[in-house]
Amino acid sequence: MSLKPGDRVRVKDYSDICKTLDANNCCEGLLFSDEMKEHSGNVYVVLKQVNKIIDYYNKGIRIFTDTYILDGVHCEGSAAYPECDRMCFFFWKKHWLEKLD
């Protein structure tokens, strides 16, 4: 499945997403956080494909494959870091999305 900006996608059911996760709730090294669960089953538009980012924690560039940002879907700082106002975009693996249309 190839996705591009503007494509409509549905976030798969959480039970299907769990099948892609390891013991650390990661798929190919990318975390599926508790805050992301509420988006299961919802339809969104792909905003951008993520290929690389600055990784401040590890002090370098992190390379991604098959990873996307969905328009308007971001962390509210509601679970692990309730005081955070940063509103970071969630990163979504293609394995967690279904292309529509």
SULLINZI-V34538 format. One line per field, one symbol per residue. phi: phi as a letter, one per 30 degrees, with the letter a starting at -180 (. if undefined). Layout:
phi: ???
This chain:
phi: .ccbejdcbcdddedddedccddcicbhicdcdeddedceidcbcddadccabdcddchacccbbhbbccdicbdciccdbdcdcdhdddccdedcbcdci
